[in-house]
Amino acid sequence: MRISRCNYRSRRSITPITSAASSSAGSTTARIKAGENLVLIRADGTQTKGKVTKLMTFSGLKRLDAEQAFAGDIVAVAGFADANIGETLASAADPHPLPLIHIDEPTMQMTFAVNNSPFAGREGKYVTSRQLRDRLMRELESNVALRVEETDSTDSFLVSGRGELHLGVLLETMRREGYEFQISKPRVIMREIDGKKYEPFETLMLDVPDWASGAAIERLGSRKGLMQHMQSSNGRTMIEFLVPARGLIGFRSDFIRVTKGEGIMNHSFFDYEPYAGDLGGLRNGVMIAWEEGEATPYSLQQFEDRGLFFISPGTKVYAGMIIGEHNRPQDLDVNVCKAKKQTNIRSAGAEVLTTLQTPVDMTLERSMEYIAEDELCEVTPKSIRLRKVKLAKNER
């Protein structure tokens, strides 16, 4: 009798597995029983004996105690806490492993660090490095594609996953749980094959209106995308691209703009291909707060012609915090906390209401794509802030 691979990596006492029919000569349908002695066959071929201390089946989202289960049943087994995905639970009398399942390696990584901004600890419930490390290690128990590595600093950890969406889901989950931390710009994981530099490529499928196809092709061309196939039908165009994974960082928000929300995109990992070269600058510079304080309508109005703001009047800022995008390639430090001077002289425009453009809503996903190498994203349960790594202007 053999029981197939664990569905996911788990260090808990109950590990979900899927049963499979035995191929041993003369055997009947595979069966697993509570209290039975089994052998865990690991990926490296080593074997560990253990006992099924508890067996459970599923009814919807509920787990029900069971004495035995047969081939085709999805069950949870207690007694093999360190079983990993792809490994086999087999009969102790006739242990034979099933073919090993290989999980795709992570293609993107970012640094999770303790928040050290001037506003650190004001909004989060879990803010220390110990709490951050414990949460990331706990995530490894159920997230099989995630990798967590410790760095030279005890306050930061290198987290690797399979793309922006994979890491973004983890970020949002931790944020809702009350964690406060900061993250770096996502970076693709390079490989060296035969002395040459290789990078992950993605197969990208676009479904766009005909009028937006040219703009989409132009955007991907600047990101080293190679068009593989194109077909138009009923006013829409299907386009297939082969594009470096780093070229897709920040593309989603750009794609929404050029298609006015009418486009559909889907991408999946293709393979590691030779390095495609530098992508160049994909965005303008940023506007940076000059000092700590509260943004005023008067100051924001003075700099409206310099670019787009990410904040609204009344937002608290600190020196080095990114408050908007400059309309030129260079960064610009601005004082948005300056209040209008009061005098006893009535001016012609005294009663004119100050009107400002609607600020850009920087969501977590958009912020993660937006930041540059010398910038960080501050994530708290209540706020998403962008900042420079070095807050002081003279250090930048």
Residue pairs with C-beta under 8 A, 6 or more apart in sequence:
1 22
1 24
1 27
1 30
1 31
1 32
1 90
1 91
1 94
2 20
2 22
2 23
2 24
2 30
2 88
2 89
2 90
2 91
2 95
2 96
2 97
2 98
3 17
3 18
3 19
3 20
3 30
3 32
3 38
3 77
3 88
3 89
3 90
4 17
4 18
4 19
4 20
4 88
4 98
5 17
5 18
5 85
5 86
5 87
5 88
5 98
5 100
5 101
6 15
6 16
6 17
6 83
6 84
6 85
6 86
6 87
6 89
7 16
7 17
7 18
7 74
7 85
8 16
8 85
8 142
8 144
9 84
9 85
9 140
9 141
9 142
9 143
9 144
10 16
10 81
10 83
10 141
10 142
11 81
11 82
11 140
11 141
12 81
12 141
13 53
13 54
13 78
13 79
13 81
14 54
14 56
14 63
14 76
14 77
14 78
15 76
15 77
15 78
15 80
15 81
15 83
16 74
16 75
16 76
16 77
17 74
17 75
17 76
17 77
17 83
17 89
18 73
18 74
18 75
19 30
19 32
19 69
19 70
19 71
19 72
19 73
19 74
19 75
20 30
20 71
20 98
21 29
21 30
21 71
22 28
22 29
22 30
22 71
22 91
23 96
24 94
24 96
29 70
29 71
30 70
30 71
31 68
31 69
31 70
31 71
32 38
32 52
32 55
32 68
32 69
32 75
32 77
32 89
33 52
33 55
33 67
33 68
34 52
34 53
34 54
34 55
34 66
34 67
34 68
35 51
35 52
35 53
36 51
36 52
37 49
37 50
37 51
37 52
37 92
38 49
38 50
38 51
38 52
38 80
38 89
38 90
38 91
38 92
39 47
39 48
39 49
39 50
39 89
39 90
39 91
39 92
39 95
40 47
40 48
40 49
40 50
40 80
40 83
40 87
40 88
40 89
41 47
41 87
41 88
41 89
41 90
41 95
41 96
41 97
42 48
42 84
42 87
43 84
43 86
43 87
43 100
45 97
47 95
48 80
49 92
50 79
50 80
51 79
52 77
52 78
52 79
53 78
53 79
54 65
54 77
54 78
54 79
55 65
55 66
55 67
55 68
55 69
55 75
55 76
55 77
55 78
56 63
56 64
56 65
56 66
56 75
56 76
56 77
56 78
57 63
57 64
57 66
57 69
57 73
57 74
57 75
57 76
58 64
58 74
58 75
58 76
63 76
66 75
69 75
77 89
80 89
83 89
84 144
85 101
85 103
85 144
86 100
86 101
86 102
86 103
87 97
87 100
88 96
88 97
88 98
90 96
90 97
103 144
103 145
104 145
104 162
104 269
105 189
106 145
106 146
106 147
106 160
106 161
106 162
106 189
107 162
107 163
107 188
107 189
107 200
107 245
107 269
108 160
108 161
108 162
108 163
108 164
108 166
108 167
108 186
108 187
108 188
108 189
108 200
108 245
109 147
109 158
109 159
109 160
109 161
109 186
109 187
109 189
110 158
110 159
110 167
110 183
110 184
110 185
110 186
110 187
110 368
111 151
111 156
111 157
111 158
111 159
111 183
111 184
112 132
112 136
112 156
112 157
112 158
112 159
112 181
112 182
112 183
113 153
113 155
113 156
113 157
113 181
113 182
113 183
113 184
113 376
114 120
114 127
114 128
114 129
114 132
114 155
114 156
114 181
114 182
115 121
115 124
115 127
115 180
115 181
115 182
115 378
115 379
115 380
116 155
116 182
117 182
117 318
117 321
117 378
117 385
117 387
117 391
118 292
118 318
118 319
118 391
119 316
119 318
119 378
119 385
120 127
120 180
121 127
121 180
122 380
123 180
123 380
123 381
123 382
123 383
124 178
124 179
124 180
124 181
124 380
124 381
125 178
125 179
125 180
125 381
126 132
126 135
126 177
126 178
126 179
126 180
127 179
127 180
127 181
129 154
129 155
131 179
132 157
132 179
132 181
133 150
133 157
135 174
135 177
135 179
136 148
136 157
136 159
137 148
139 146
139 148
139 170
140 146
140 148
143 170
145 161
145 162
145 166
146 159
146 160
146 161
146 166
146 170
147 159
147 160
147 161
148 157
148 158
148 159
148 160
149 157
149 158
149 159
149 160
150 157
150 158
151 157
151 158
159 167
159 170
160 189
161 167
161 170
162 269
163 245
163 269
164 186
164 248
164 249
164 365
164 368
164 369
167 186
167 368
168 364
168 365
168 368
171 183
171 364
171 368
171 379
172 364
174 181
174 379
175 364
175 379
175 380
175 381
176 381
178 381
179 379
179 381
180 379
180 380
180 381
181 379
182 376
182 377
182 378
182 379
182 387
183 368
183 376
183 377
183 379
184 371
184 373
184 376
185 249
185 368
185 371
185 372
185 373
185 375
186 249
186 368
186 369
187 246
188 199
188 200
188 244
188 245
188 246
189 200
190 197
190 198
190 199
190 275
191 197
191 198
191 199
191 272
192 198
193 272
196 274
196 275
197 274
197 275
198 272
198 273
198 274
198 275
199 244
199 245
199 246
199 272
199 273
199 274
199 275
199 276
200 244
200 245
200 269
200 270
200 271
200 272
201 242
201 243
201 244
201 245
201 270
201 271
201 272
201 273
202 242
202 243
202 244
202 245
202 248
202 267
202 268
202 269
202 270
203 240
203 241
203 242
203 267
203 268
203 269
203 270
204 220
204 225
204 240
204 241
204 242
204 243
204 248
204 265
204 266
204 267
205 238
205 239
205 240
205 241
205 265
205 266
205 267
206 216
206 237
206 238
206 239
206 240
206 241
206 255
206 263
206 264
206 265
207 236
207 237
207 238
207 263
207 264
207 265
208 216
208 236
208 237
208 239
208 259
208 262
208 263
208 264
209 235
209 236
209 237
209 259
209 262
209 263
210 232
210 235
210 236
210 237
212 258
212 259
212 260
212 262
212 263
213 230
213 232
213 237
213 239
215 258
215 259
216 239
216 255
216 258
216 259
216 263
217 227
217 239
219 251
219 254
219 255
219 258
220 227
220 241
220 243
220 247
220 251
222 279
222 280
222 282
223 243
223 244
223 247
223 248
223 251
223 279
223 282
224 243
224 244
224 247
224 276
224 277
224 279
225 241
225 242
225 243
225 244
225 247
226 241
226 242
226 243
227 239
227 240
227 241
228 240
228 241
228 242
229 238
229 239
229 240
230 237
230 238
230 239
230 240
231 237
231 238
232 238
242 270
242 273
243 267
244 273
244 276
244 279
245 269
246 279
247 276
247 279
248 267
249 369
250 282
250 283
250 369
250 370
251 369
252 265
252 365
252 369
253 366
253 369
253 370
255 263
255 265
256 263
281 329
283 325
283 370
283 372
284 307
284 325
284 326
284 327
284 328
284 329
285 325
285 326
285 328
285 329
285 330
285 331
285 332
286 322
286 324
286 325
286 326
286 331
286 332
286 375
286 386
287 303
287 306
287 307
287 309
287 322
287 323
287 324
287 325
287 326
287 331
287 332
287 333
287 334
288 320
288 321
288 322
288 323
288 331
288 332
288 333
288 334
288 388
288 393
289 317
289 318
289 319
289 320
289 321
289 322
289 323
289 333
289 334
289 335
289 336
289 337
290 319
290 333
290 334
290 335
290 336
290 337
290 393
291 318
291 319
291 335
291 337
292 316
292 317
292 318
292 319
292 337
293 316
293 317
293 337
294 314
294 315
294 316
294 317
294 337
295 311
295 312
295 313
295 314
295 315
295 316
295 317
295 323
295 336
295 337
296 313
296 336
296 337
296 338
296 339
296 340
297 313
297 354
297 356
298 338
298 339
298 340
298 354
299 334
299 335
299 336
299 337
299 338
299 339
300 309
300 311
300 313
300 336
300 356
301 354
301 356
302 338
303 309
303 324
303 334
303 336
304 356
304 357
306 324
306 326
306 327
306 332
306 334
307 324
307 325
307 326
307 327
307 332
308 324
308 325
308 327
308 357
308 359
308 360
309 323
309 324
309 356
309 357
309 359
309 360
310 322
310 323
310 324
310 325
310 359
310 360
310 362
310 386
311 317
311 323
311 324
311 336
311 359
312 356
312 359
313 356
315 323
317 323
317 336
317 337
318 387
318 391
319 391
319 392
319 393
320 387
320 388
320 390
320 391
320 392
320 393
321 385
321 386
321 387
321 391
322 375
322 385
322 386
322 387
322 388
323 334
323 336
324 359
324 360
325 360
326 332
331 396
333 393
362 370
362 384
362 386
363 384
364 377
364 379
364 384
367 377
367 384
367 386
368 377
370 386
371 377
371 386
374 388
374 389
374 390
374 396
375 386
375 387
375 388
375 389
376 386
376 387
376 388
376 389
377 384
377 385
377 386
377 387
378 384
378 385
378 386
378 387
388 396
390 396
